[in-house]
């Protein structure tokens, strides 16, 4: 297992991945960071978990839109697997953030 340091939405994360997938994970983090910043710009102040949630929704919407442009195209199994792993990791991060967040 490898570990990669990622910066998303102004915060640093150390994330484990399979050896050889580091660059793919960095690229995925750049996409999430971009969508996270897009969510923040469009919606104003958000908690970290909500910012990541909206980034995930924006990315999912982009994937859906791309599929709609070519409805006959089969999804790329490698891409689908990466999206599933990324979604699982985002859910884990959101759960962790919610557990660690101070109670209001």
C-alpha positions in Angstrom: 0.0 0.0 0.0 1.1 3.5 -0.8 0.1 6.7 0.9 -0.5 10.0 -0.9 -0.8 13.5 0.6 -3.7 15.4 -1.0 -5.0 18.9 -0.7 -8.7 19.3 -1.1 -10.7 22.4 -0.3 -7.8 23.9 1.5 -7.2 20.9 3.8 -4.6 18.3 3.7 -5.4 14.6 3.7 -3.1 11.5 3.8 -4.9 8.7 1.9 -3.8 5.1 1.3 -4.1 3.6 -2.1 -2.7 0.6 -4.0 0.9 0.9 -5.1 0.9 2.3 -8.6 -2.4 4.2 -8.3 -0.9 7.3 -6.7 -1.0 9.5 -9.8 -4.6 8.5 -10.5 -5.6 9.4 -6.9 -3.8 12.7 -7.2 -5.8 13.4 -10.4 -9.0 12.4 -8.7 -8.2 14.7 -5.8 -7.6 17.6 -8.2 -11.1 17.0 -9.7 -12.7 16.9 -6.2 -10.8 20.0 -5.2 -12.0 21.9 -8.2 -15.6 20.9 -7.7 -15.3 21.6 -4.0 -14.2 25.1 -4.7 -17.0 25.4 -7.3 -19.5 24.4 -4.6 -18.1 26.9 -2.2 -18.1 29.7 -4.8 -21.7 29.0 -5.7 -23.1 28.3 -2.2 -21.0 30.4 0.1 -19.8 29.1 3.5 -20.2 25.4 3.9 -19.0 22.9 6.5 -16.2 20.6 5.3 -18.5 17.6 5.0 -21.1 19.5 3.1 -18.5 21.0 0.8 -17.3 17.5 0.0 -20.9 16.3 -0.4 -21.6 19.0 -3.0 -18.4 18.3 -4.8 -19.4 14.7 -5.0 -22.8 15.6 -6.3 -21.3 18.0 -8.9 -18.9 15.3 -10.1 -21.8 12.7 -10.3 -23.9 15.2 -12.3 -21.0 15.7 -14.7 -20.7 11.9 -15.2 -24.4 11.7 -15.8 -24.3 14.5 -18.3 -21.5 12.8 -20.1 -23.5 9.6 -20.3 -26.5 11.5 -21.6 -24.4 12.8 -24.5 -23.7 9.3 -25.7 -26.5 7.0 -24.3 -25.3 4.0 -26.3 -21.8 4.0 -24.8 -21.1 1.4 -22.2 -19.4 2.8 -19.1 -15.7 2.3 -18.9 -15.3 -0.5 -16.2 -12.0 1.0 -15.0 -13.5 4.4 -14.6 -16.6 2.9 -12.9 -14.4 1.1 -10.4 -12.4 4.3 -9.6 -15.6 6.3 -9.2 -17.0 3.7 -6.8 -13.7 3.6 -4.8 -13.6 7.4 -4.7 -17.2 7.6 -3.5 -16.5 5.0 -0.8 -13.5 7.0 0.4 -15.5 10.3 0.4 -18.2 8.6 2.5 -15.5 7.4 4.9 -14.0 10.9 5.1 -17.4 12.5 5.6 -18.2 10.0 8.4 -14.9 10.7 10.0 -15.4 14.5 9.8 -18.9 14.3 11.3 -17.6 12.1 14.2 -14.8 14.5 14.9 -16.8 17.7 14.4 -17.6 19.7 17.6 -21.2 19.4 18.7 -23.2 22.6 18.3 
